[in-house]
Amino acid sequence: MLNEINVLELNEKLNLNKSLILLDVRESYELNICKIDNSVHIPMADIPKRINQLNKNEEIIILCRSGVRSKRVYQFLYNQGFTKIKNLKGGILEWIRLVNPLLKSY
C-alpha cells in the first residue's frame, strides 16, 4: 500500500511548521535546477547506505521529479520498517505547477 500526500497538503503542513522530514531523492544536478527549502537530500541510489541518517519516528515525505523514484524509495523504506512515510504525489513538478511557479521546471 502506498501512502501519498499531495502538494497542497504538504504546503499546508509546511506553513503550519509541522515537524517532518522532506526527503529529496533526486540527483545533485537536479537540486541545482530547483528545490524545496529545508529539504534533506539523499539521492535514491544512496538511500540503502545512508538509511541510518533517517529516523523511523519522524514523519518523512519523499519527493523526486515526478513521483516515480520516490515511490521506489517509499517501498524500500516501508520494507525496512518505516511506517511514518508518504510519497509526494506528482513530485516537484506538481509542486511547481500548483504551489511555487517561480521555481524553474525541467
N, C-alpha and C positions, 0 to 999 in steps of 0.2 A: 504494500500500500504506500502510495506517495502522498505525503502531506505537503501541500503547497500554500503559498501566500501570494496575493497579487501586489503589484507595485503601489497601488493606492493604500492598501492595508499596511504595507511596510512603511510608506511615507508617514502615515498617521502614527505608527509606533515610534518612529524616529522623532517626530515632532513632539511626542509626549515624553521623550527621553526614557523610553522603556529600555531596560537593560537587555542587550542582546549583542551577539557577535555577528557581524555581516562578513561572511567568508567569501571572498572573491577568488574563484579558481581559474581565472583566465591567465594567459601568459603575460610576462612583464611588458612586452611591446604593446599589448592591448591596454594596459594601465596607462601607458604614456599617451594614448589617444583620449581616454576618458575614464573616470572612476567616480564612485560614490564616496563622499567624505567619510572618514573614520572606518573604512572597511579594512579587514585583515586580508592580506594577500598571501595565499599559498597556491601555487599552480597545481592543477589537477594531478599531474604526474608525481608531485612531491607529497601529496596527502599521506600515502602509506608510511613514509619515513618520518613525517612530521606530525603524525596523529597525536603524539604526546603533548603538542602545543595547544590542543583543543580540550576544553573542559566539558565532560558529559553532563554536568549540572547546569550549564548555561544554555539559553536558547540560541541556536545557531541558524541563521538564514544563509543559504548557499546560493551564490549567483555566478553566472557566466555571461556570455554574449546574448544567447537566445534561450537558454534553459536546457540544452542538451547535455553539456558536460556537467552542469550542476546536478542533474538527475542521476548521473552515474556516481558522482561523489556522494549524493544523498544515500543511494543504495549501499555503497561501500561503508559509510559511517553507520547506517542503520544496522548492517550486518556485524559491526564492531560493538554494538550495544548502545549507540547514541539514540536517544528517544526524543530529545527536545530539538529536533531539526526540522527545517522546512526548506523546500525548494522555491526560489523566486520565479514565479511563472512569467515567461517571456524575457527573462534576463534584463541586462542593462539596456537593450534596445527598446524594450517596453517601458523601462524607467524613463528613457529619453523622450519617448513618444507621449507619455501621459503625465510625467512629473517634472522633468527638467529638460525642456527642449533646447536649452543653451549649451548642453553638453554636445560634443562632437560625436556624430554617429559614424559607424564604419561597417 
